[in-house]
Amino acid sequence: MQVDSHQHFWKYDVNRNSWITDEMKALKRDFLPADLLPELRANGMSGCVAVQADQSEQETQFLLDLANQCDAIKGVVGWVDLLSPDVADRLQYFSQFKKLCGIRHVVQSEPDDGFMLRPEFCRGIKALQEFDLTYDILIYSRQLPAALELVTRFPEQPFVIDHIAKPRIAEGKDPEWRQRMPDLAALPNVAVKLSGMVTEANWASWTPADLRPFVASVVDWFGAGRLMFGSDWPVCLLATPYDSVVNGLEEALGPISPGDAARIFGLNAVSVYRLRGR
């Protein structure tokens, strides 16, 4: 099974999707399963994991409803308020939806780099374990110390680093990222998505060669057994079509064994998100 571990759906709303700036005007429209399914089929993907883009339970319900209608959506990474004292009750409610496989908060937008270490947030992370849910970490490299501390506190909780922690690919180097990512790699409960890289590169002129040093480092640190492909569709369209994301990653990876390719392009997502059991 080949799985796109990271993509989004939305019905565009100027207020709800205010993060979509004028520079990103190509994203100012609806993106729904009917738009993605031809891309999945054309690139040999059996399915996808839909990830939240809005911080609301309405978003979570929207994605779960789509997943109920579309077999290709194998899992949903939704949102609940992890700071809420009622987080366990909300997770209990959403546990009736078998395709819910994880929770995410857009931590990259939080002004407090220690946001994930707040006692209330940690209480929410602890609650995820009872419901067999992953937590997707969306951060910039400056927030890696807090991520490391969070993952260390919860050794039994599965974590996924989205977009390889968003290094400064357009600049060609990110010393902070390079220094801190190996510490996370030393912790076995962390997986990483090879996703979101084309939009951290130069949108107009990126090439697989720009991605290669970052991809090679992550492969070296985490190994093929903890990496998974994600398109970040439709956000990737700011820089390139869907098939170029797939082909660009294959080229950036270079020669790898069929077994490693199978892990990165599907089997790891199935395992980390427990998709077969959902």
Helices and strands as residue ranges (DSSP letters): E 3-7, G 22-27, H 33-42, E 47-51, H 57-69, E 73-78, H 87-94, E 100-105, G 107-109, G 115-117, H 119-130, E 134-137, G 141-143, H 144-153, E 159-161, G 162-165, G 169-171, H 175-185, E 190-194, H 208-222, G 224-226, E 227-229, G 235-238, H 242-253, H 258-262, I 263-267, H 268-272, G 275-277
